[in-house]
Amino acid sequence: MQKTFGITLVEGLLIGGIFCILLFATGISLSAARERVRDYKRISDVSRVQAALELYYNEQNQYPVTEGKIALGNGGALCLSSSGFQPTCSSTGRVFLNPVPSQTDIGLSGSDLQVYAYESNGETYVVSAVIERAIPQVEIEKGLVCARPGTPIQASASGVCAL
């Protein structure tokens, strides 16, 4: 009597099916983890911009004034100096933030999620960003979030971050 070793076709299909389910579950977990990382980076970046704006305010007695919203980071202002938000830090004077943070574009090529926006009349400001997933630990909902002086980052109730 000769013994053969191996697996049957049914056993092979069962193992393959389990392997596919595990790969699918891992892919979903990785996608969710990437979204969380991007969201936490956005919250951190907006907090850094707020801190730099407060330093600017302490020196200039006003926030950098804009005519409407401007983009921060890639494709917009890359430096916050004594002259306000600028494309480069070539101007003389004190530099408060160089470079201005840019939203991550991991998996978001061509998306509007890559832009932070800033608007100010000198007395107050609003910085806006988009969050991909709710962050219950800090009570931030998915969607547009707004940061203003002296307040924590909050979800936009109206879908617009206005002054």
Buried (B, 14 or more C-beta within 10 A) or exposed (E): EEEEEEEEEEEEEEEEEEEEEEEEEEEEEEEEEBBEEBBBBBBEBBBEBBEBBEEBBEEBEBBBBBEEBBBBBBEBBBBBBBBBBBEEBEEEEEBBBEBBBBBBEEEBEEEEBBBBBBBBEEEEBBBBBBBBEBBEEEEBBBEBBBBBBEEEBBBBEEEEBEE
